[in-house]
Amino acid sequence: MLIHVASETGPQLERKHKRFLASVAILAVSLLASAPEAWAQLPDLIDNSVTRRVEESIAGQVARKIEQTVETSVQGAVDSAISNSVTKALGDTIDQVIGELRGVPREVTVEDNWRAVDHEWIALVPPGQLAALQNANIRIVESTPLQASGLMLVRVIVSDQDDNPGRAQQLLRGLGATAADRNHIYGVQTRLAPEEPDPSPVPQPASAKQRPRVGLIDTALNRKHPALKSASIVEKDFVDGKDARPTAHGTSIASLLIGAEKGHEGLLRNGQLIAASVFYQAESGATGATTSALVASLDWMAAQKVQIVNMSLAGPPNEVLGMMISRFSGQGMLVVAAVGNDGPASRPLYPAAFEPVVAVTAVDRKSQIYRWANQGPQVDVAAWGVASVVASDKGGYGEESGTSFAAPVVSAALAQLVADGTRTTSAAMASLMSSAEDLGAKGRDDVYGYGMVKAASARQ
C-alpha cells in the first residue's frame, strides 16, 4: 500500500512551533505555582551549578597551564643539555681534527697526574714485527726507524677501552713490542732566580787545547744570540706539527756550555754542541716535550756518537724512554739530567731517577742546597745552579736558578774528561764522583749525592 504524506508549508510549521512554545510555558508556570519550594531553590541550584562549572573550568585551565609550563621547561632543559653536549662534542671534535692536521699534541692528565698525549701510546718494535701492528685493529699515527738502535718507534691511538696501562701495554707487547708506554709529556726544570744576585764568580771555561763534544736535548736555540752566533752547533728538530718552537731554555743552557761571546764564555768554549729541539709551544703558551721526541733524539745522539748528553727536563717514568737510556748507556753514552725543582718532598722525576742517568741537584755559590731541588736516593752529584748568568732568548743576559742550570756544569766536566779519548764514560764518572767535594752528611746523602762537582776547567 502506498501511503502519501502531505508536506507542510513554512507558515504551517511556524504556527505549530508557536503553539508548542506556549504550551511549554503554561506547563512550567503551573508546575512552579504548585511547587514554591522548587522555585525558591532554583537560584541556589543555578549558583552551585555555575560555581562548580567555573571552578572546574579554572582548575582545568590551571592544570593545562602547569602542564604546558612544565613541558616547556623540561623540553627547554633537554634542548639546552642536548645543544650544549652537541656543541661541546662538536667543538672537541673540531679541535681534535685541527690539532691532528697541525700535528699538535692533545694534552691530557693521566695516571698519577702525569701529562700525556690523549689516547696515544708509543712502542719499540723490531722491524720484522711491524706488520703485526699494521694488520691489527690499531690506528698507527707514525712509525719511525731508529738508526742507532735498529728498532722502529711506533705511535698508535688506542680505544677508550684499551686506554689504560694494563690493557694497552699487554695489547702492544702481544703484537711484538719490546717496550710500550704512554706518550708522556716532559717539562723544563727552571725557576726565577733570587732577586739579589749572587756576587760569587761563575765557573771558568775550559781551555782551548781540546775539542769536547756534548749533546743537548732541550728547546730550540736562538742561533742569532751573540753567545751562540759563532759557536759550533749541529742542530736537528724532533717536534711534530706546526706549533712554535720555544727557544728560551735551550738558548740559556747552550750559553752555559759553549757560549762564545767575550766576557760570557761557556764552560766548553771550544766545544761542539749537538742539539736536539724537542719542545713544542701550544697557542695557549704551554710547552712540553713528548716521549716520542725524546726517544728519537736520543737515537740520533747515539748515531752521532755523542758520549755525554744533557737533559735539563723532567717528567714521569716511562718504559720506552728507560729502555732506550739503558740500551745506549750500555754502549758508552752518559745521560746527565736535572733532578727537578718540585721540592725536597717531591716524588722522583725522570729521566734523572733512571738508574744509568747522572742525576744532578743545584747549590748556590755558598754550597747551600737550592731550596726547590728534589731530594732522594736518585741524587748523584751537586753543582752550581743558583743565580746562573745565562743568555736571554730576547737578547743580553740574565740570571736563572734551578737544577736545569746545574746539570750543564756536570755535563761539561764529563765532556772534558772524555774528550781526549783516554777515558771511557764509566771511568770519567768514577773520577768525577771521587773528586767531588763532600757536602752535608759524610759520604753520599740524599741531598747532595756524592758532593759538589767543580767546573770543567778545574777537572784538568
Secondary structure as GFF3:
##gff-version 3
##sequence-region A 1 460
A	DSSP	alpha_helix	10	34	.	.	.	ID=ss1
A	DSSP	alpha_helix	36	102	.	.	.	ID=ss2
A	DSSP	beta_strand	107	109	.	.	.	ID=ss3
A	DSSP	three_ten_helix	111	113	.	.	.	ID=ss4
A	DSSP	beta_strand	115	125	.	.	.	ID=ss5
A	DSSP	three_ten_helix	127	129	.	.	.	ID=ss6
A	DSSP	alpha_helix	130	135	.	.	.	ID=ss7
A	DSSP	beta_strand	139	145	.	.	.	ID=ss8
A	DSSP	beta_strand	152	157	.	.	.	ID=ss9
A	DSSP	alpha_helix	165	174	.	.	.	ID=ss10
A	DSSP	beta_strand	179	188	.	.	.	ID=ss11
A	DSSP	beta_strand	191	192	.	.	.	ID=ss12
A	DSSP	beta_strand	213	218	.	.	.	ID=ss13
A	DSSP	alpha_helix	226	229	.	.	.	ID=ss14
A	DSSP	beta_strand	232	237	.	.	.	ID=ss15
A	DSSP	alpha_helix	248	258	.	.	.	ID=ss16
A	DSSP	beta_strand	272	277	.	.	.	ID=ss17
A	DSSP	beta_strand	279	281	.	.	.	ID=ss18
A	DSSP	beta_strand	287	290	.	.	.	ID=ss19
A	DSSP	alpha_helix	291	303	.	.	.	ID=ss20
A	DSSP	beta_strand	308	311	.	.	.	ID=ss21
A	DSSP	beta_strand	313	314	.	.	.	ID=ss22
A	DSSP	alpha_helix	319	329	.	.	.	ID=ss23
A	DSSP	beta_strand	334	338	.	.	.	ID=ss24
A	DSSP	beta_strand	358	363	.	.	.	ID=ss25
A	DSSP	beta_strand	381	384	.	.	.	ID=ss26
A	DSSP	beta_strand	388	391	.	.	.	ID=ss27
A	DSSP	beta_strand	397	401	.	.	.	ID=ss28
A	DSSP	alpha_helix	403	418	.	.	.	ID=ss29
A	DSSP	alpha_helix	425	435	.	.	.	ID=ss30
A	DSSP	three_ten_helix	456	459	.	.	.	ID=ss31
###
